[in-house]
Amino acid sequence: MSGNKPNSALVIGGGVAGITAALDIASQGFKVYLVERNPSIGGVMAQIDKTFPTLDCSACILTPKLSEVSRHKNIEILTYSEVGSVTGSVGDFHVRVKRKARYVNEDVCTGCGDCAEECPVEVANEFDLNIGFRKAIYVPFPQATPNVYTVDKENCIDCGRCVKACQRNAIDLDMKDTTLEFHVGAIIIATGFQLYDITDYPRLGYGHYANVIHAMEFERLINAAGPTHGHLIRLGDGKTPKSIGFIQCVGARDVQKGVPYCSRVCCMYSIKNAVMALEHNNDGEVWVYYADIRAFGKGFEEFYEMAKKRFGVKFIRGRVAEVMEGKKTGNLVIRVEDTETAEVRLIEHDLIVISPGVVPPIGMDTMAKKMGIEQSDDGYIQAEHTFFGPTETKTPGVFVCGCAEGPKDIPDSVSAGSAAAMKATIVLSQGGT
């Protein structure tokens, strides 16, 4: 480092890509500010049950990394926070971060949970995709990092019972938002993704029929830490579904909806979920309705073949025209053209799981404008060069990784996080020159 240039970096986004980038930079002796807008780091990976194609436990892989981040002396975690503004240039960016009031002192709270036990308010739990419930004072999930409670002021009734229950006097219901300012030499954007809003496809019944859900809701239903403790049920009546249909390419590869690109992960996460459904119910049957199966990664094709031959997942090539509901049974009928036989089929299922595509997260446009960063036509952060600069933006000193640049699976997001970290440390080691 030369002159008085800052010897630190900012990582925006605490998902698996941001966590990887933060750890790699910090392990080389540089300070990292890790900013996450949710109360905990972990991202979407914290919500899923198993990973493909190995069916390893997602939490078992992620939790040690969360712990490593929380203990690292060079990482300052700023959760429940958002970047307000960024000015300056490579080697010396001035960053302003808005820290939303948790109404709980992070330095004092031990995460014991006495406050939540006393809270009389229950609301839908967004971490469980609003299937389960949480208290008005809560941690998002058991392995949340930091393991600190947050008061949901929109639903808090100010009864004060949590304050009385806290033996460490960590709760302050009069806490205010604060602003933190600091300088960094490099910035990494790892803001992740969100799922396409499938209510844009009313013909598929999501939002109209209780037994039509989407993939992340399915993930929470089969997760042992989820709202049903891992019991796969229909939300309409609580029954165990015996026949499940998975519908692919909803909000992906659809020019009319403005998402002409393939989301890359949908085929494989649906095949993984299909296999998990049969592991939960050996006597059931599972159908996958697809346009094309894109099993492009290491072990992906073998996993696809295993799903068919070992588990007996049935695959029908053809886009689903509509989903209809039987009023008496709550069962669902899919109308689909099997393009391999040129036959229009009506197939009944107990449960339908829609597999949404991946799109840029809310706020990506605003953040890009704040930082003067270009976006691609599909809304992701534009990389400098597809081949030789996949983690570099056109703004010197600002890098991108994970799904902020485009749809990726977990291994590719981790690789991109490490690559962006290396680029950032080159800037820091040279003092921004």
N, C-alpha and C positions, 0 to 999 in steps of 0.2 A: 504494500500500500504506500502511496506517495501523498505528501501534503496533508491536508486535513479532511480528506475524503472519508465518508463513513465506511466502517468495516462491518456492515450488516446488510441483510437482505429482507425483503418483504415477500411472503408467500400468501396469496389470496385464495382461500379455499382449503378446508381441512379434510377432504376426502383422501382416498388412498394415494392419488397422485401427489397432492399437496403434502401429505405426511411424508412420503418418500423423499420429495425434494427438500423439505425442511430438515430431515434427519441427515441427508447427504451433505448439505451445506454446513450444518452445525457440527458434523463430525470432522470437518476440515478446519474448525476453529473460528468460524464466523458466527456472529449473532444472527438469529432469525426471529422475525416477528411473524407468527402464524395467525392470520385473521380468518375467522369463520363466523358467518352470520347466525348460525344456530347455536343453541346452548352447549353443544358438545361437538368435538371433532369426530370423524368416523365416516361421514358421508353415507352414500347409498349402501356401501358394503356392510355397514353395521346393521342394515335391515334385512339382508338376505340370509337364507338358511344354509344352503350349500353352494359350492362353486363348481363350474364345469371346466374340464371334462372329468375331473378326478372325484367329484362329490365330497371334497374335503369340507369340513365345517368352517364357514366363513368367519364366525366369531373367534374360533381357535387360531386362525391366521392373523386376524386384525388386532385382537386384544393385546398381544405382546407389543405390537407397534405403538398402540395408544399409550401403553405404559412407558415405553421407551421415550416417546415424545414428552410426556409429562415430567419425566425425571431428568431430561437432558438440560444441563446447565446453560447451554447456549440458545435454547428455544424459549421464547416468551409466547405463551398461548393467549390469544385475545379472542375468546368466544363471545357470542351474543353481540358481535361487533360488525361494523361495515366500514369500508373505506369511503371517506367523505370526499377527499380530493387528493390529487397527486400533481405536483408541479416540479420543475427542475429538469435535469437531464441525466444521462448515463453517468454513474459514479456519484451523483449527488441529487437524489430525489427527495423532495420534502413531502411527507405523507401526513394527512390528517385522518384519524380514525374515530368514528363515533361509537362509543361503548354504551349500549343500552343498559338501563338499570335492571339488575336482576332482583333487586330488593333483598339480596342475601350477600353478605360479605364473603367473598371467595377465600380470603386469607384465614377466616375463622371457621367456616362451615366444614364439617367432617363427613357429610353425606350420610349421617346416621339414620335419617328418615323419620325421626320422632315428629317432625312438623307435618309431614304428609299424613301420618296416622291420625292426627288431630283435625286435619282439614275436612270440613263437611261438604265441600263442593267437588262434584265429579263432572268432567267434560270429556268430549271425544278426544282420543289420543292421536295426534297427527303422525306420530312415529309409527303407529299401527294402522295408518291410512284411515283413521277415524272409525275403525272397527271396534277397538277396545276403548277403555276409559282411563283417565288419569286424574289426579287431584289438581287443584288450582296452584299448588306448590309441588314441584315435581323435578325429577331427573328423567331425561328422555328414554334411557335404557340402562340396565344394571351396570354395564361397563363404561358408562358415560365418562368422558374426559374433557374437562375436569369433573370430578365426582362432587359437584356442587349443585344445590337445589336452586330453582328459579321460580319466582312468583309470577303467575300469569295474571297481570293486573286487569285484563279485560274481563276475567271471570271471577276474580277475587272479590269477596263481599266485605272485606275489611273487618272480619269478626275478631281478629287478633289472637285466635286460638293457637296458630302456629308460633306466634311470638312468645306466648307463655310456655309452649312446649319445648322451645329451644333452650337447652341448658347453657349453651355457649354464647347466647345473645348475638347470634349471627344475622338475624333477620331485621331489616330496617325498611319498613313500608313507606318511608318518606325519601328513600334514595332517589337521586336524580341521574339523568343521562350525563355522561362526561365525554370530553374530547381529549384524545391523546395525540400528540404531535411528535414526529421523529424523522430522522434522515436515514436513507438507505442508499446503497450503491447500485443495487439491482432489484428487479421485481419479477416474480413468477406468478402467472395467472393460472390457477387450477380450480376454476369455479364449477366444474362438473357439468351436469346435464339435468334435464327433467324429462318426464314421459310426455308424449303427445297427448293432448286432451281428446280422449276418444269419444266424448259426448258429441264430437263433430261428425260422428257416424251413427246417427239415430237408428238406422236400419238394423244395427247389431244389438240394440236393446240395452246398452249400458246406461244406467241411470233410470231406466224404465222398469226393468225386470230385476228383482232382488237376487236372482241366481245367475246373473251375468256379472262377473267381476273382472278386474284386470290383473296382470301378472304380479305386481307388487303386493296387491291385496292377497293373492294366493300365497306369496312368500311369507307374509305375516301369519297366515292361517296354519301353515305347516311348520312354523318355527316354534320350538319348544318354549321359547321366551315370549311368544306372541300372545294375543288376546284369548286364544282358545287352548293355550298350552300345547300346541302342536297337533290338536285334533282337527282333521279336515272335515268341515261341515258346510252345508249350504246356509247362507245368511238368511234365506227366506223362511226356513222352518227348522233349522238346526239338524236336519237329517244328514247322514253320511252319504255323499254322492257315490254311486256305483259306475256311472258312465259320465266321463268328462270330455269335453271338446275344447281344444286349443285353437284359436284363430290367429293366424300370422299376418304380418305386413299391414297392420292397422296404424296409419300415420307414418308410413314409410313406403318409398317407391311409388308415391302417388302424386303425379304432377298436378292434378286438379286441386289437391290440398296444399300445394306449395312445399311438399317434402319429397322431391324426386329421388333422393339418395337412399341407399341401403343403410340401415342403422347397425349392421354388422353383428350385433350381439343377440338379436331377437330369436333367430333360429335356434341357437344353442341354449339360451336360457329357457326356451319353451320345451326343448327336448329334455333338458335337465329337470324341469318341473313335471313333465309327463312321467319321467322315470320315478320321481319322488312321489307322485300321486299313486303309482302302482305299488311302491314300497309301503305307503300308508294303507293301501287296500289291495291285497293280492288278488281278490276275487273281482276287482273292478275291470273296466276297459277304458282305454284312453285313445282318443283320435286327435290327430294334428292335421289341420287344414292349411296348406301352404301354397305359395306361388312357386318358389324354388327353395331348396334347402342349401344354404351357404355355410358349409362346414369347412372353413378354410384354414383353421389353426392346427397346431400340433395336437394330435390325439382327437381332433374334433370328428373326423370322418369315422374313426373307429368307435367313438361314443355314439354316433348316429346309428351305425350298424348294430351296436349292442342294444340300443333302445328298441330296434325292430325285432331282432332275433332272440335276444335273451329275455327282454321284458314284454315283448308282444305289443308295443305301441303301433297303432294303425295310422298310416299316413295317406291322406287324400290330396292329390294335386288339383287345386282349383280355388279361386277366391269365393268366399261365402257371400251369397247375394243378400240374405236376410236371416234374422233370428226371430222366431215366433214363440209365444208362451202358451202353454195349456193352462187355462184358468183354474181348472179343478186340481191338477197335480202340481203346478208350478214348474213342471218339466219344460224343456226348451227344444224346439225343432229347428234344425239348421237346413236351409235350402242352399245347395251348392251344386255346381257343375263339376263333375269329375272329368277333368280334361284328358285323362288317360283312356277313358272309355267313352267320352262324349255323352255321358248320361247325367241327367239332372236328378239329384238324390235328395230325399228328405230323411234326415237322421235325427233321432231323439236322444237328448242327453239330460242328465240331472243337473249338471253344472257346466257353464261356459266360461272359459278363461280367455280374455282378449290380451294379445301380446302387443302393447303399444311400441311405436318407434321412439327413438331418442332425438330430442331437440335441445337447442341452447336454453339455459336457465333464464328465468325471469330476472330482469335487471342487467343482462349482458349488454344490451344496447347502451344503457345509461353509463355503465362502467367504461365501455370502450370509448365513449365520447369524452368522459372525464379525463381519460389517460391519452387521448389522441391516437388510439390504436385502430387500425383498419379491420373490418369484418369481411368475411367471404359472403357470397350471395346467399348462402344458407344460414347465415347469422352467427357462425362460429368465428373465433379469432383467426384472422388471416396469418398464416405462417409466411415467413420471408421467402422460403424456397421449399417446395415439396420434398426434394431429394437431399439437398445439402444444408438446409436450415429448417427442419421440421419443428423445432422448438423455438425458433427466433421469430420475433415480430419485426415489423418495419420500423419500430421505434427502438433505437439502440438502448440496450440495458434492460429491456422488457422482454420476458420469455413466456412461453405458453406450454402447458402439458396437460395430459389427460384428455377428458372429453370436452374441455374448453376449446380445443382445436378441432375436434370432430369425434364421432362415435368410436369408442375403444372398449375392449374388454379389460379385465383387471390386470393381467400380465403386461399388456401393451401400455396401460396407464402407468404402471410402476416403472416400466422401462423409460417412458417419456419423462416421468418425474425425475429420474436419475440423470437423464440427458440434459434436462433444463437446469438441474442443479449444477452440473459440470460447467455449463455455459455461464451461469451466474457467478460461480467461484472464479472463473477466469477474469471476469470483469472486476470482481472484488480484489483479487490478488494483484491486479495491475493498477488499482486505484482509479478505475473508471476510464482509463486511457485506451 
